[in-house]
């Protein structure tokens, strides 16, 4: 890789990220069921109808996995805690095995000199709460606040940073409008409610975190660099609508206490009454913002279809195994736009960036030159954004391990460490070794 630590400020953190359901193995440790367990059971929702019951068995292999982070010279580890594991019914009785597990995990990070970056929610809505409407239920912010308190009281004293929610656009829009993720709805009323409730839950969690004396708290948003696929005002308007729905809704809700007009034009009729009264709580100050960035979106107007009357089209750039274009400039532009238009000098972390490839083990090794270039280019884009004034404090690769890629099951491999799902053997890929070298190992 063509970067080194000394290219970055001294306190800049390099790390890798994972999420509970994607690696832990929900069959272990008396976890409750979550909406992904049932979503995966319906033909057509998930490739191979695969679920996270075993995933990478990280619940059993966590110490070895933390050793891999340390051996690569990483400074930090971004992980998440499963709501359904901690509160199997979503509310009420606490699963003490789960709290003991997260205790061991956080202590294990500290023993290895890794800073724990905790994400409270990365998509395991407990089934008992999904039965009540999950993110569409008007009480969901209270349920989430209670979970936040339980988990923070147990591990909050040792984590370096806390994020309330991972990628609210996926939680709300991808899951309730596009139907690609659990609960798999395609319903605009459910979408509008989820879009608002997920931010209300973030606000309620921030209040709990502050009351618990927790410092260094934020949220992780996913951004896409949206551009019109063709010239013309209609296509420009389509790209602007996508930008409003995917990027600006969450960003402006949190930083300005308002939603963009281009998104309200479709969603406002379906928002819960009195939504404006929640905006002050939604825009409570945060200490940092997490940016997940993978690709750009090319939009075409689709005038004969219902709102938002647009469709994404594939672009000409090289693509990853996900079919996503490789577009590092979009990361630089996103980071620069954030500081220029929204957050000034607020600390930012690139909390996810990575690519999937059809990686195979040959002769005991996995050669992944495309990933080495991908990481180099995106780390350089991050460096460029620092040069132009964005206060970027860290970069986390997604992901440490190959893992459960949601609707794609286990087919897409994002890891810098290959996982053989039969034997659970971990094989560090060439990108892992090159990353470690760049970090001085
Ligand atoms: O695997 C996901 C992760 O859970 C959230 N961000 C995007 C990743 C790749 O799709």
Boltz pocket constraint, residues with backbone or C-beta under 6 A from the ligand:
constraints:
  - pocket:
      binder: B
      contacts: [[A, 19], [A, 22], [A, 167], [A, 292], [A, 352], [A, 398], [A, 404], [A, 405], [A, 414]]
      max_distance: 6.0
